[in-house]
Amino acid sequence: MSALFDRVAHVKGTIAEACERANRSPAEVKLVAVTKTVPTDIIEQAYGAGLRVFGENRVQEAQPKIGKLPADIEWHFIGHLQSNKAKVCAGLFDVIHSVDSVRLGKRLAARAAAGQSIRMLLQVNLTGKTSQSGFAPEEVGAAVAALAGESGVALEGLMTIAPQVTDCEAVRPWFRQLADLYRDLAATAAGHPWRHLSMGMTEDYPIAIEEGATLVRVGRALFGERPA
Ligand SMILES: *Cc1c(COP(=O)(O)O)cnc(C)c1O
């Protein structure tokens, strides 16, 4: 328990330091605590340590957990989403980081309650590796254009997963590229609450913050290594 409290404090301190280096306010950066494989009793402890924003990457795993946890938690979906799970996902989660096709965005939007919108980020695959989902950088503009006019869609920004590298400085150019793309597209997302750059995980969130991240998705630094 106290180990978890210490880790939460450490991550928050590291976020504050990165903000200071980048001349940003810590209020601009939201910590999304990634709880995939983490049991609900530990998530409750994290809640007790003050965390209120959690991320899960599988609908099936998240559904029973969300039902057992306090209702004032903000849930973020960060995994690859199959179309047939879009309906359930839209009902469970507050923000979806991983919209990787126009079709999926429209499917989610169709599940918005009357007069409401689904908050979504478009996932960008910067490396071109086929193991990762997401729009290619040159496709994102068309996706924003296609979704911007849909009722039920609230475009909030972009998300990426940086490649794994041994020297974490090597990810900086990828984060910078996403930040540039974000700035270019902001003007084309008029009328949308464009405000989030979701990038940075345990290995690289300080660098992501230096490059403009507003949502960092941190799992292991808070909860320890996941089972293999
Ligand atoms: C698991 C996961 C994270 C968290 O990764 P850590 O290395 O544990 O911080 C962040 N983003 C996505 C999309 C993930 O699947």
The ligand as an SDF file (V2000), in Angstrom:
LIG
                    3D

 15 15  0  0  0  0  0  0  0  0999 V2000
   -0.0020   -0.5870  -21.3870 C   0  0  0  0  0  0  0  0  0  0  0  0
   -0.1380    0.7040  -22.0570 C   0  0  0  0  0  0  0  0  0  0  0  0
    0.3890    1.8790  -21.4880 C   0  0  0  0  0  0  0  0  0  0  0  0
    1.1590    1.8940  -20.1900 C   0  0  0  0  0  0  0  0  0  0  0  0
    2.4210    1.3290  -20.3810 O   0  0  0  0  0  0  0  0  0  0  0  0
    3.5300    1.3410  -19.2180 P   0  0  0  0  0  0  0  0  0  0  0  0
    4.7780    1.0320  -19.9500 O   0  0  0  0  0  0  0  0  0  0  0  0
    3.1230    0.2890  -18.2520 O   0  0  0  0  0  0  0  0  0  0  0  0
    3.5120    2.6860  -18.6160 O   0  0  0  0  0  0  0  0  0  0  0  0
    0.1980    3.0770  -22.1650 C   0  0  0  0  0  0  0  0  0  0  0  0
   -0.4600    3.1250  -23.3380 N   0  0  0  0  0  0  0  0  0  0  0  0
   -0.9910    2.0320  -23.9080 C   0  0  0  0  0  0  0  0  0  0  0  0
   -1.7040    2.1760  -25.1980 C   0  0  0  0  0  0  0  0  0  0  0  0
   -0.8460    0.7970  -23.2970 C   0  0  0  0  0  0  0  0  0  0  0  0
   -1.3570   -0.2920  -23.8890 O   0  0  0  0  0  0  0  0  0  0  0  0
  1  2  1  0
  2  3  1  0
  2 14  2  0
  3  4  1  0
  3 10  2  0
  4  5  1  0
  5  6  1  0
  6  7  2  0
  6  8  1  0
  6  9  1  0
 10 11  1  0
 11 12  2  0
 12 13  1  0
 12 14  1  0
 14 15  1  0
M  END
$$$$
